[in-house]
Amino acid sequence: MKGRTIVFILIIVTLIALALCWFWLQEVIVDYDLEKALHQSPERINCTIFLS
């Protein structure tokens, strides 16, 4: 019985965390400037940051 209670609490905590992350991501998506990102030319992208 104790194991079922722990699993139930773990599921509830996970659902709350998912809801909080979803709300946080909504603000991040709204703040992200898609037009600025799409107009960045490839010669200005520094590929060395991906190699280190």
PDB file of N, H, CA, C and O in Angstrom:
ATOM      1  N   MET A   1       0.827  -1.202   0.000  1.00  0.00           N
ATOM      2  CA  MET A   1       0.000   0.000   0.000  1.00  0.00           C
ATOM      3  C   MET A   1       0.866   1.259   0.000  1.00  0.00           C
ATOM      4  O   MET A   1       0.513   2.260  -0.624  1.00  0.00           O
ATOM      5  N   LYS A   2       2.002   1.205   0.702  1.00  0.00           N
ATOM      6  H   LYS A   2       2.289   0.392   1.209  1.00  0.00           H
ATOM      7  CA  LYS A   2       2.886   2.368   0.764  1.00  0.00           C
ATOM      8  C   LYS A   2       3.483   2.655  -0.612  1.00  0.00           C
ATOM      9  O   LYS A   2       3.666   3.816  -0.978  1.00  0.00           O
ATOM     10  N   GLY A   3       3.788   1.606  -1.372  1.00  0.00           N
ATOM     11  H   GLY A   3       3.639   0.663  -1.075  1.00  0.00           H
ATOM     12  CA  GLY A   3       4.339   1.776  -2.715  1.00  0.00           C
ATOM     13  C   GLY A   3       3.362   2.455  -3.657  1.00  0.00           C
ATOM     14  O   GLY A   3       3.755   3.297  -4.465  1.00  0.00           O
ATOM     15  N   ARG A   4       2.080   2.089  -3.554  1.00  0.00           N
ATOM     16  H   ARG A   4       1.761   1.406  -2.897  1.00  0.00           H
ATOM     17  CA  ARG A   4       1.056   2.716  -4.403  1.00  0.00           C
ATOM     18  C   ARG A   4       0.924   4.204  -4.089  1.00  0.00           C
ATOM     19  O   ARG A   4       0.738   5.017  -4.994  1.00  0.00           O
ATOM     20  N   THR A   5       1.018   4.556  -2.817  1.00  0.00           N
ATOM     21  H   THR A   5       1.169   3.895  -2.082  1.00  0.00           H
ATOM     22  CA  THR A   5       0.918   5.960  -2.414  1.00  0.00           C
ATOM     23  C   THR A   5       2.091   6.761  -2.967  1.00  0.00           C
ATOM     24  O   THR A   5       1.917   7.884  -3.442  1.00  0.00           O
ATOM     25  N   ILE A   6       3.275   6.186  -2.904  1.00  0.00           N
ATOM     26  H   ILE A   6       3.417   5.274  -2.518  1.00  0.00           H
ATOM     27  CA  ILE A   6       4.460   6.874  -3.424  1.00  0.00           C
ATOM     28  C   ILE A   6       4.344   7.076  -4.930  1.00  0.00           C
ATOM     29  O   ILE A   6       4.668   8.148  -5.440  1.00  0.00           O
ATOM     30  N   VAL A   7       3.881   6.048  -5.647  1.00  0.00           N
ATOM     31  H   VAL A   7       3.618   5.177  -5.234  1.00  0.00           H
ATOM     32  CA  VAL A   7       3.711   6.159  -7.102  1.00  0.00           C
ATOM     33  C   VAL A   7       2.657   7.209  -7.428  1.00  0.00           C
ATOM     34  O   VAL A   7       2.839   7.992  -8.361  1.00  0.00           O
ATOM     35  N   PHE A   8       1.559   7.241  -6.677  1.00  0.00           N
ATOM     36  H   PHE A   8       1.412   6.605  -5.919  1.00  0.00           H
ATOM     37  CA  PHE A   8       0.504   8.224  -6.904  1.00  0.00           C
ATOM     38  C   PHE A   8       1.030   9.643  -6.687  1.00  0.00           C
ATOM     39  O   PHE A   8       0.762  10.533  -7.494  1.00  0.00           O
ATOM     40  N   ILE A   9       1.770   9.854  -5.610  1.00  0.00           N
ATOM     41  H   ILE A   9       1.987   9.131  -4.954  1.00  0.00           H
ATOM     42  CA  ILE A   9       2.344  11.177  -5.332  1.00  0.00           C
ATOM     43  C   ILE A   9       3.343  11.562  -6.422  1.00  0.00           C
ATOM     44  O   ILE A   9       3.388  12.718  -6.841  1.00  0.00           O
ATOM     45  N   LEU A  10       4.138  10.604  -6.879  1.00  0.00           N
ATOM     46  H   LEU A  10       4.101   9.664  -6.538  1.00  0.00           H
ATOM     47  CA  LEU A  10       5.107  10.868  -7.939  1.00  0.00           C
ATOM     48  C   LEU A  10       4.416  11.288  -9.235  1.00  0.00           C
ATOM     49  O   LEU A  10       4.884  12.195  -9.924  1.00  0.00           O
ATOM     50  N   ILE A  11       3.303  10.630  -9.567  1.00  0.00           N
ATOM     51  H   ILE A  11       2.923   9.894  -9.007  1.00  0.00           H
ATOM     52  CA  ILE A  11       2.547  10.990 -10.771  1.00  0.00           C
ATOM     53  C   ILE A  11       1.972  12.394 -10.637  1.00  0.00           C
ATOM     54  O   ILE A  11       2.032  13.173 -11.588  1.00  0.00           O
ATOM     55  N   ILE A  12       1.418  12.730  -9.482  1.00  0.00           N
ATOM     56  H   ILE A  12       1.369  12.097  -8.710  1.00  0.00           H
ATOM     57  CA  ILE A  12       0.845  14.066  -9.265  1.00  0.00           C
ATOM     58  C   ILE A  12       1.924  15.140  -9.374  1.00  0.00           C
ATOM     59  O   ILE A  12       1.708  16.169 -10.016  1.00  0.00           O
ATOM     60  N   VAL A  13       3.076  14.914  -8.757  1.00  0.00           N
ATOM     61  H   VAL A  13       3.251  14.078  -8.235  1.00  0.00           H
ATOM     62  CA  VAL A  13       4.179  15.881  -8.818  1.00  0.00           C
ATOM     63  C   VAL A  13       4.658  16.047 -10.256  1.00  0.00           C
ATOM     64  O   VAL A  13       4.964  17.161 -10.682  1.00  0.00           O
ATOM     65  N   THR A  14       4.724  14.947 -11.007  1.00  0.00           N
ATOM     66  H   THR A  14       4.475  14.042 -10.660  1.00  0.00           H
ATOM     67  CA  THR A  14       5.145  15.017 -12.406  1.00  0.00           C
ATOM     68  C   THR A  14       4.155  15.824 -13.239  1.00  0.00           C
ATOM     69  O   THR A  14       4.566  16.629 -14.075  1.00  0.00           O
ATOM     70  N   LEU A  15       2.871  15.622 -13.024  1.00  0.00           N
ATOM     71  H   LEU A  15       2.537  14.968 -12.345  1.00  0.00           H
ATOM     72  CA  LEU A  15       1.858  16.381 -13.767  1.00  0.00           C
ATOM     73  C   LEU A  15       1.924  17.870 -13.434  1.00  0.00           C
ATOM     74  O   LEU A  15       1.772  18.710 -14.321  1.00  0.00           O
ATOM     75  N   ILE A  16       2.148  18.199 -12.177  1.00  0.00           N
ATOM     76  H   ILE A  16       2.272  17.516 -11.457  1.00  0.00           H
ATOM     77  CA  ILE A  16       2.286  19.608 -11.790  1.00  0.00           C
ATOM     78  C   ILE A  16       3.521  20.217 -12.450  1.00  0.00           C
ATOM     79  O   ILE A  16       3.474  21.345 -12.940  1.00  0.00           O
ATOM     80  N   ALA A  17       4.625  19.470 -12.462  1.00  0.00           N
ATOM     81  H   ALA A  17       4.663  18.553 -12.064  1.00  0.00           H
ATOM     82  CA  ALA A  17       5.850  19.968 -13.099  1.00  0.00           C
ATOM     83  C   ALA A  17       5.642  20.171 -14.593  1.00  0.00           C
ATOM     84  O   ALA A  17       6.119  21.158 -15.154  1.00  0.00           O
ATOM     85  N   LEU A  18       4.938  19.250 -15.246  1.00  0.00           N
ATOM     86  H   LEU A  18       4.551  18.448 -14.791  1.00  0.00           H
ATOM     87  CA  LEU A  18       4.657  19.406 -16.676  1.00  0.00           C
ATOM     88  C   LEU A  18       3.807  20.644 -16.941  1.00  0.00           C
ATOM     89  O   LEU A  18       4.059  21.375 -17.899  1.00  0.00           O
ATOM     90  N   ALA A  19       2.813  20.881 -16.107  1.00  0.00           N
ATOM     91  H   ALA A  19       2.609  20.287 -15.329  1.00  0.00           H
ATOM     92  CA  ALA A  19       1.963  22.062 -16.277  1.00  0.00           C
ATOM     93  C   ALA A  19       2.775  23.341 -16.100  1.00  0.00           C
ATOM     94  O   ALA A  19       2.622  24.283 -16.877  1.00  0.00           O
ATOM     95  N   LEU A  20       3.635  23.382 -15.088  1.00  0.00           N
ATOM     96  H   LEU A  20       3.760  22.616 -14.457  1.00  0.00           H
ATOM     97  CA  LEU A  20       4.460  24.574 -14.866  1.00  0.00           C
ATOM     98  C   LEU A  20       5.432  24.801 -16.019  1.00  0.00           C
ATOM     99  O   LEU A  20       5.627  25.938 -16.450  1.00  0.00           O
ATOM    100  N   CYS A  21       6.040  23.736 -16.521  1.00  0.00           N
ATOM    101  H   CYS A  21       5.882  22.812 -16.171  1.00  0.00           H
ATOM    102  CA  CYS A  21       6.956  23.866 -17.659  1.00  0.00           C
ATOM    103  C   CYS A  21       6.215  24.334 -18.901  1.00  0.00           C
ATOM    104  O   CYS A  21       6.748  25.120 -19.685  1.00  0.00           O
ATOM    105  N   TRP A  22       4.983  23.854 -19.086  1.00  0.00           N
ATOM    106  H   TRP A  22       4.550  23.216 -18.450  1.00  0.00           H
ATOM    107  CA  TRP A  22       4.201  24.267 -20.257  1.00  0.00           C
ATOM    108  C   TRP A  22       3.907  25.765 -20.197  1.00  0.00           C
ATOM    109  O   TRP A  22       4.043  26.461 -21.203  1.00  0.00           O
ATOM    110  N   PHE A  23       3.509  26.264 -19.033  1.00  0.00           N
ATOM    111  H   PHE A  23       3.399  25.699 -18.216  1.00  0.00           H
ATOM    112  CA  PHE A  23       3.256  27.699 -18.896  1.00  0.00           C
ATOM    113  C   PHE A  23       4.530  28.504 -19.117  1.00  0.00           C
ATOM    114  O   PHE A  23       4.491  29.562 -19.745  1.00  0.00           O
ATOM    115  N   TRP A  24       5.658  28.015 -18.609  1.00  0.00           N
ATOM    116  H   TRP A  24       5.690  27.156 -18.099  1.00  0.00           H
ATOM    117  CA  TRP A  24       6.928  28.712 -18.797  1.00  0.00           C
ATOM    118  C   TRP A  24       7.312  28.731 -20.271  1.00  0.00           C
ATOM    119  O   TRP A  24       7.781  29.752 -20.775  1.00  0.00           O
ATOM    120  N   LEU A  25       7.117  27.617 -20.965  1.00  0.00           N
ATOM    121  H   LEU A  25       6.736  26.788 -20.556  1.00  0.00           H
ATOM    122  CA  LEU A  25       7.468  27.558 -22.381  1.00  0.00           C
ATOM    123  C   LEU A  25       6.582  28.465 -23.221  1.00  0.00           C
ATOM    124  O   LEU A  25       7.038  28.977 -24.244  1.00  0.00           O
ATOM    125  N   GLN A  26       5.343  28.680 -22.829  1.00  0.00           N
ATOM    126  H   GLN A  26       4.973  28.265 -21.998  1.00  0.00           H
ATOM    127  CA  GLN A  26       4.477  29.597 -23.563  1.00  0.00           C
ATOM    128  C   GLN A  26       5.066  31.005 -23.550  1.00  0.00           C
ATOM    129  O   GLN A  26       5.029  31.698 -24.566  1.00  0.00           O
ATOM    130  N   GLU A  27       5.604  31.428 -22.420  1.00  0.00           N
ATOM    131  H   GLU A  27       5.634  30.864 -21.594  1.00  0.00           H
ATOM    132  CA  GLU A  27       6.227  32.752 -22.339  1.00  0.00           C
ATOM    133  C   GLU A  27       7.499  32.806 -23.172  1.00  0.00           C
ATOM    134  O   GLU A  27       7.780  33.826 -23.800  1.00  0.00           O
ATOM    135  N   VAL A  28       8.267  31.732 -23.188  1.00  0.00           N
ATOM    136  H   VAL A  28       8.039  30.903 -22.677  1.00  0.00           H
ATOM    137  CA  VAL A  28       9.500  31.694 -23.975  1.00  0.00           C
ATOM    138  C   VAL A  28       9.171  31.772 -25.460  1.00  0.00           C
ATOM    139  O   VAL A  28       9.842  32.485 -26.206  1.00  0.00           O
ATOM    140  N   ILE A  29       8.143  31.046 -25.895  1.00  0.00           N
ATOM    141  H   ILE A  29       7.597  30.467 -25.289  1.00  0.00           H
ATOM    142  CA  ILE A  29       7.765  31.041 -27.308  1.00  0.00           C
ATOM    143  C   ILE A  29       7.273  32.422 -27.725  1.00  0.00           C
ATOM    144  O   ILE A  29       7.590  32.878 -28.824  1.00  0.00           O
ATOM    145  N   VAL A  30       6.511  33.091 -26.879  1.00  0.00           N
ATOM    146  H   VAL A  30       6.253  32.720 -25.986  1.00  0.00           H
ATOM    147  CA  VAL A  30       6.004  34.427 -27.201  1.00  0.00           C
ATOM    148  C   VAL A  30       7.156  35.423 -27.285  1.00  0.00           C
ATOM    149  O   VAL A  30       7.155  36.299 -28.150  1.00  0.00           O
ATOM    150  N   ASP A  31       8.134  35.298 -26.398  1.00  0.00           N
ATOM    151  H   ASP A  31       8.135  34.587 -25.695  1.00  0.00           H
ATOM    152  CA  ASP A  31       9.255  36.235 -26.376  1.00  0.00           C
ATOM    153  C   ASP A  31      10.248  36.004 -27.512  1.00  0.00           C
ATOM    154  O   ASP A  31      11.034  36.896 -27.829  1.00  0.00           O
ATOM    155  N   TYR A  32      10.227  34.838 -28.123  1.00  0.00           N
ATOM    156  H   TYR A  32       9.589  34.112 -27.866  1.00  0.00           H
ATOM    157  CA  TYR A  32      11.198  34.517 -29.168  1.00  0.00           C
ATOM    158  C   TYR A  32      10.847  35.264 -30.446  1.00  0.00           C
ATOM    159  O   TYR A  32       9.696  35.242 -30.880  1.00  0.00           O
ATOM    160  N   ASP A  33      11.820  35.917 -31.045  1.00  0.00           N
ATOM    161  H   ASP A  33      12.755  35.934 -30.692  1.00  0.00           H
ATOM    162  CA  ASP A  33      11.597  36.705 -32.255  1.00  0.00           C
ATOM    163  C   ASP A  33      11.903  35.848 -33.478  1.00  0.00           C
ATOM    164  O   ASP A  33      13.064  35.704 -33.864  1.00  0.00           O
ATOM    165  N   LEU A  34      10.869  35.282 -34.087  1.00  0.00           N
ATOM    166  H   LEU A  34       9.926  35.399 -33.774  1.00  0.00           H
ATOM    167  CA  LEU A  34      11.049  34.369 -35.211  1.00  0.00           C
ATOM    168  C   LEU A  34      11.542  35.099 -36.453  1.00  0.00           C
ATOM    169  O   LEU A  34      12.357  34.562 -37.204  1.00  0.00           O
ATOM    170  N   GLU A  35      11.064  36.301 -36.674  1.00  0.00           N
ATOM    171  H   GLU A  35      10.402  36.737 -36.064  1.00  0.00           H
ATOM    172  CA  GLU A  35      11.492  37.061 -37.854  1.00  0.00           C
ATOM    173  C   GLU A  35      12.997  37.331 -37.820  1.00  0.00           C
ATOM    174  O   GLU A  35      13.673  37.204 -38.840  1.00  0.00           O
ATOM    175  N   LYS A  36      13.510  37.694 -36.674  1.00  0.00           N
ATOM    176  H   LYS A  36      12.961  37.797 -35.845  1.00  0.00           H
ATOM    177  CA  LYS A  36      14.942  37.962 -36.533  1.00  0.00           C
ATOM    178  C   LYS A  36      15.752  36.690 -36.780  1.00  0.00           C
ATOM    179  O   LYS A  36      16.814  36.739 -37.401  1.00  0.00           O
ATOM    180  N   ALA A  37      15.259  35.568 -36.300  1.00  0.00           N
ATOM    181  H   ALA A  37      14.396  35.529 -35.796  1.00  0.00           H
ATOM    182  CA  ALA A  37      15.981  34.302 -36.467  1.00  0.00           C
ATOM    183  C   ALA A  37      15.985  33.850 -37.924  1.00  0.00           C
ATOM    184  O   ALA A  37      16.977  33.291 -38.393  1.00  0.00           O
ATOM    185  N   LEU A  38      14.903  34.081 -38.636  1.00  0.00           N
ATOM    186  H   LEU A  38      14.098  34.535 -38.256  1.00  0.00           H
ATOM    187  CA  LEU A  38      14.810  33.624 -40.023  1.00  0.00           C
ATOM    188  C   LEU A  38      15.672  34.457 -40.963  1.00  0.00           C
ATOM    189  O   LEU A  38      16.089  33.964 -42.011  1.00  0.00           O
ATOM    190  N   HIS A  39      15.944  35.701 -40.610  1.00  0.00           N
ATOM    191  H   HIS A  39      15.605  36.102 -39.758  1.00  0.00           H
ATOM    192  CA  HIS A  39      16.704  36.585 -41.490  1.00  0.00           C
ATOM    193  C   HIS A  39      18.197  36.595 -41.185  1.00  0.00           C
ATOM    194  O   HIS A  39      18.932  37.432 -41.709  1.00  0.00           O
ATOM    195  N   GLN A  40      18.645  35.681 -40.351  1.00  0.00           N
ATOM    196  H   GLN A  40      18.048  35.001 -39.925  1.00  0.00           H
ATOM    197  CA  GLN A  40      20.073  35.606 -40.052  1.00  0.00           C
ATOM    198  C   GLN A  40      20.763  34.850 -41.183  1.00  0.00           C
ATOM    199  O   GLN A  40      20.416  33.707 -41.483  1.00  0.00           O
ATOM    200  N   SER A  41      21.733  35.493 -41.799  1.00  0.00           N
ATOM    201  H   SER A  41      22.015  36.421 -41.556  1.00  0.00           H
ATOM    202  CA  SER A  41      22.405  34.864 -42.938  1.00  0.00           C
ATOM    203  C   SER A  41      23.425  33.835 -42.454  1.00  0.00           C
ATOM    204  O   SER A  41      23.992  33.998 -41.374  1.00  0.00           O
ATOM    205  N   PRO A  42      23.667  32.779 -43.235  1.00  0.00           N
ATOM    206  CA  PRO A  42      24.564  31.697 -42.806  1.00  0.00           C
ATOM    207  C   PRO A  42      26.001  32.140 -42.555  1.00  0.00           C
ATOM    208  O   PRO A  42      26.681  31.531 -41.729  1.00  0.00           O
ATOM    209  N   GLU A  43      26.489  33.174 -43.234  1.00  0.00           N
ATOM    210  H   GLU A  43      25.936  33.669 -43.905  1.00  0.00           H
ATOM    211  CA  GLU A  43      27.881  33.574 -43.026  1.00  0.00           C
ATOM    212  C   GLU A  43      28.103  34.206 -41.653  1.00  0.00           C
ATOM    213  O   GLU A  43      29.246  34.329 -41.212  1.00  0.00           O
ATOM    214  N   ARG A  44      27.028  34.609 -40.971  1.00  0.00           N
ATOM    215  H   ARG A  44      26.100  34.510 -41.329  1.00  0.00           H
ATOM    216  CA  ARG A  44      27.179  35.199 -39.641  1.00  0.00           C
ATOM    217  C   ARG A  44      27.048  34.164 -38.525  1.00  0.00           C
ATOM    218  O   ARG A  44      27.192  34.506 -37.352  1.00  0.00           O
ATOM    219  N   ILE A  45      26.780  32.926 -38.867  1.00  0.00           N
ATOM    220  H   ILE A  45      26.663  32.648 -39.820  1.00  0.00           H
ATOM    221  CA  ILE A  45      26.648  31.885 -37.852  1.00  0.00           C
ATOM    222  C   ILE A  45      28.028  31.329 -37.526  1.00  0.00           C
ATOM    223  O   ILE A  45      28.759  30.909 -38.423  1.00  0.00           O
ATOM    224  N   ASN A  46      28.378  31.327 -36.268  1.00  0.00           N
ATOM    225  H   ASN A  46      27.784  31.669 -35.539  1.00  0.00           H
ATOM    226  CA  ASN A  46      29.678  30.835 -35.830  1.00  0.00           C
ATOM    227  C   ASN A  46      29.559  29.343 -35.521  1.00  0.00           C
ATOM    228  O   ASN A  46      29.037  28.958 -34.476  1.00  0.00           O
ATOM    229  N   CYS A  47      30.045  28.514 -36.434  1.00  0.00           N
ATOM    230  H   CYS A  47      30.470  28.827 -37.284  1.00  0.00           H
ATOM    231  CA  CYS A  47      29.909  27.064 -36.283  1.00  0.00           C
ATOM    232  C   CYS A  47      30.897  26.480 -35.280  1.00  0.00           C
ATOM    233  O   CYS A  47      30.754  25.325 -34.880  1.00  0.00           O
ATOM    234  N   THR A  48      31.885  27.250 -34.871  1.00  0.00           N
ATOM    235  H   THR A  48      32.001  28.188 -35.196  1.00  0.00           H
ATOM    236  CA  THR A  48      32.873  26.710 -33.937  1.00  0.00           C
ATOM    237  C   THR A  48      32.270  26.460 -32.561  1.00  0.00           C
ATOM    238  O   THR A  48      32.801  25.656 -31.795  1.00  0.00           O
ATOM    239  N   ILE A  49      31.169  27.134 -32.235  1.00  0.00           N
ATOM    240  H   ILE A  49      30.737  27.787 -32.857  1.00  0.00           H
ATOM    241  CA  ILE A  49      30.553  26.897 -30.931  1.00  0.00           C
ATOM    242  C   ILE A  49      29.932  25.510 -30.865  1.00  0.00           C
ATOM    243  O   ILE A  49      29.764  24.963 -29.775  1.00  0.00           O
ATOM    244  N   PHE A  50      29.587  24.928 -32.016  1.00  0.00           N
ATOM    245  H   PHE A  50      29.724  25.372 -32.902  1.00  0.00           H
ATOM    246  CA  PHE A  50      29.004  23.592 -32.025  1.00  0.00           C
ATOM    247  C   PHE A  50      30.074  22.509 -31.991  1.00  0.00           C
ATOM    248  O   PHE A  50      29.782  21.362 -31.653  1.00  0.00           O
ATOM    249  N   LEU A  51      31.303  22.858 -32.333  1.00  0.00           N
ATOM    250  H   LEU A  51      31.540  23.790 -32.607  1.00  0.00           H
ATOM    251  CA  LEU A  51      32.371  21.873 -32.416  1.00  0.00           C
ATOM    252  C   LEU A  51      33.133  21.702 -31.112  1.00  0.00           C
ATOM    253  O   LEU A  51      33.832  20.705 -30.929  1.00  0.00           O
ATOM    254  N   SER A  52      33.005  22.655 -30.210  1.00  0.00           N
ATOM    255  H   SER A  52      32.436  23.464 -30.359  1.00  0.00           H
ATOM    256  CA  SER A  52      33.784  22.563 -28.967  1.00  0.00           C
ATOM    257  C   SER A  52      33.071  21.735 -27.922  1.00  0.00           C
ATOM    258  O   SER A  52      33.585  21.556 -26.819  1.00  0.00           O
TER     259      SER A  52
END
